[in-house]
């Protein structure tokens, strides 16, 4: 399946809803090296499901937001029936557990169908900063599938997904950048959700005297701040993996790529050619020279704050769309 075939088929399954590549940020697309995408790829970015009440950023007092998510999940379910090799991932912040408890989200009548579709699909989730407790307590309809909730994951041999908040660990007040990246990568690569708490992992796998212990705890256990969407300048560097892509300078791109490079090293895998991220709520394509060869970072945007993005990839291309 090539990119156009995927867009055409998903567009038909979503009808009467429309897929549009014309985003406020402009076109967000890039051509990939041959063989990176071994199967069709669909990525859903941050949703922030709450309790469907006043503070719910996803619901936002508009049932249409829920109907659209249900429609997308139904289209994905139908697509996967036709193409069982397809890779579908949600890139983190599925729930917004700062504003509502997990129990309240799961009890909200507005989200019952969404959660049932999530379970029926067996949707893979990357754990984000808003739903970090998923490392220990996943939604009850997914109890039999804890391995579907990970801090980072190889979706394909050359495609890795990570939420993206991990890029904030290299703030100006921290020293020892390489050590910090290795510690972050170790956490992503070795922690297995559903087996024990992240605190227990840190206690048992990091030296009690290690100054990085508190940093890793803060980064993966309590990190909360999301960046505000902002205009990103175009990346003028030469040597881009796709000279025609609208690459921008994305915050923390090299830090995220460094974490993924360390994960790949520990997993004895090559550096991925494509890294999927969310977190910023601002879709873009960027690239990093960290690793053996240039790596494309695709930020899939958001399904919250009045927009609904969806990343589609097949053949040699990825594109972020709006669903309306």
N, C-alpha and C positions, 0 to 999 in steps of 0.2 A: 504494500500500500504506500502510495506517495502522499505528500502533504496535501495536494489539491483533492485527492480522493477522500482523505480523512475529513477535511473541512466540508466537503460536499455531503458526505454521509452524516456527519454530526449535525450539519445545518438542517438536513431533512428530518432527522430524529427530533430536533428541537422545535421544529415548526409548530405553531406560527411565530415562535420567538426567532430572533435574528442574531446571527453572529456578525459582528463588524470589526474589521481591523483598524478602523479609524478612531483611535483613542485620543483623548485630550493631549497626551504626551507625544502624539504622532504615531507613526508605524513602529511597532516593536516586533522585530523579526530578525532572524539570522540564518545563514546557510551553515550547515554542519559538515565536517569531514565525512566521507563515505564510511558506513558501517557503525557509526556512533549509535544511531537508533536502530535497534534490532527488532523493534515492534512498535506499533502505534503508541503514542504517549499522550496522556491527558492529565493535566495538573490543575487542581482547585486551590487557590490561595486562601489567605486568612478569612475566616467567617465570623468569629467572635459570638457564637450563639450564647444568649443569656437566658433569662427566664420569661422572655416575651413581655416583660413589664416595662416600666418607664425608663429604666437604665439600660435596656437592651440595645446595643449599638447596631446589631444586625436587624432585628425586627423593626426598630425605629418607627413604631406605631403604624406600620404599613404591611398588611398581609401579602402584598404583591412580592415583597422580598422573599418570603417563605415559599410562595407558589413558584417563583423562579428557581429557587434552589431545588425544590422537588422536581421541577421539570428537567433540570440539568441532570439530577441523579437518575431519573427514569430514562433519559436519553443515554446516559452512560451504561446503565444496566442492559438496555437493548443492544447497544454497541458491543458490549462484552459477550453477549450471547452469540453474536455473529462472529466476533473476533476474540476468542478466549485467551489469545496470547497478548492482548493489549495490556499496557501498564498504566494504571490509574493511581494517582497519589494526591492526597490532601496535604498541603505544605505547612501545617501547624496553625495554632490558635483556632482550632475547630470550636472549642468552647472558650468563653471568656470567664475564667474562674476567679478573676479579681472582682467582678461585679455580681456574680451569682454562684451559688454552690453547684456542684455537679448534680446533686439530687434535684435542685430546683430546675436546672436545665432539662434534665431527663423527665421531670414531671410536667413540664409545660405542654399543654394540649397542642399548641401551635407547632411543636417540633416532633410529635410522635411519628408522623410519616417519614420525616427526614431521617430520624434515627433508625427506623425500620429499614429504609432503603440503604442507609450506610451499612447496616449489618448484613443485609441480603447481598449487597455487592461485595462485601468483604473489603471495603475501602482501606487502603494503606494510609496511615497517618504519620507525619513527622511531628514530633512533640515540640511545641513552641513555648515562648515565655508566658503566654496567657493561659496555657493549659498544662503547665509543667508537672502538675500532680498526676498526669497520665502515666508518668514513669512508675507510679505505684498503684494507681486506682483508675483503671480504664472504664469507659461506660459499660453498664451492666449487660447490654445486648451484645457486647463484644468480649465477654468474659472468656470465651473459649478460644480467643485469638489474640493473646497478649503480644505476640511477636509482630503484629501489624502496627504497633505503636513504638516508634524508635526515635532517638534523638538525631539520627542521621542514617541514611541507608543507600546502598548501591542498588539503584533501580534496574540497571543493566551494567555490564562490565565497564562501560565508559560513561555512565551517567550516575551522578550522586545527588541526593537531595538533603538539604539541611535548612532549618527554619531561617537562620540568618542573624538572630540576636546574638549569637556567639561572637560575631565580629566586634562587639563592643568591649571585649575583654582587653583589648590593647589600648586602653585609654592613656592619656599623656602622663598620668600619675603612676603608671606601672613600669617597672624595669624588667629586664630579662625577657624580651619579647619571644625569643625562641623557646624558652622554657614554658612560657605561658601557652604558646600554641601547642606544644607537645602535650601539656596537661589537658588542654581542651580536647585535643584529638583523642587522647587516651580515654577520656570520658565518653566521647561519642562512639568510639570503636568498641569499647568493652562493656559498657553498661547495658544490661538486658532488662527492658521494662517488664514488670509483672512478677519478677523474681524476688526483688528486695527493694527497699527504699533507696533513693539517691543518697540519703545521709549514710545509710549502712554501707553503700558502695564506697563513698569517700572515706569513711572511717576505716574500712578494711583494706582498701587498695591504695590509699595515699598515706605516706609516712606521717605520723602524728606530729612530727617536728617540722614538716614541710610547710614553708610559708605560703605555698600555693594552695594549700588545702582550703583556707577561707575564701580565696579568690574563686576557686572552682565551685565551691558551695554557693557563693553569691551569683556566679554567672549562670549556673545550670539549675539552681534551686529557687532563687528569689529574684532574678533579673526581671524587671518589669517595664522599663520605659520603651516605648515605640518612637521612632523618629517621626517628625511631622513631614508629610509629603512636601517635596520642594523641587523646583526646577533643577535639572542636572545638566551641566554643560556637555557638549559633544566631546568625545575623546579624539584628540588630534594626532595621537601617536601613529607611527608607521608600524607595520608588521602585524596588523590585526588578522585574526584567523578568517574573517570574511570582510574584505575591503569595502564591500558595498553595504554592510549592515549599519544601522543607525546607532552605533555604539556610543554610550555616554560614560562619564566618570561617576561610577556608583560608589557611595560611601562603603568603606571597609572591604572592598572587593578583594584586595590582596590578602587581608587577614583571613577572610573566609576561605580563599583558595589555599592559603598556607595550612589551615586546619584540615582541609580535605586532603591535601598532599600528605600530611602526616598520618591521617587515617589510612590512606592508600598504602603508604609504606608499611605500616604495622599489619595491614591485611595482606601484604605481599601482592598488591595489585598495581597496575600502572595508574598514573594520575589520570582521572577522568577528563574527557574532552568537554563535557557539559556538566555544569552544576546548577541545579534548580534551587531557588530561594524564594521566600516570601518576606514577611515582617515589615517591609517599608511601606506597604500599601500604595506603591508607586511603580508601575510596571516599566521595565527597561531591559535592554541587553547591554552587557559590559564584558570586558575581557581582562585576564590577568596573565602575566608572564611567570607567575610562581609555578614551579614544577618543570618538567622536562620540555613541555611545549605549551603554546598558548591555550588557555582554557576559557570557554565562554561561560559567563554567569547570566542566567536568565531569571529575572525577577518577575514573578507571575502576577504581581499587583495585589488586588484585594477583592473580596465579596462583601464589603461593608462600607459604610459612609457614602451610600448613594451610588455605588457602582458594583458591577459584577463582572470580574475578569475570568477568563478561562484560557489556559495555555494548551495549545495543540501542537504535536510534533509527529512527523512521519517522513520517511525517505531521508532527505538531506536538509530539512527545514523545520524550524520552530517558529510559532507566531502566538502572540497574546491577543485575544479578542475581548470585546465587550459583548455581553449577552443582554439583549433588551426584549 
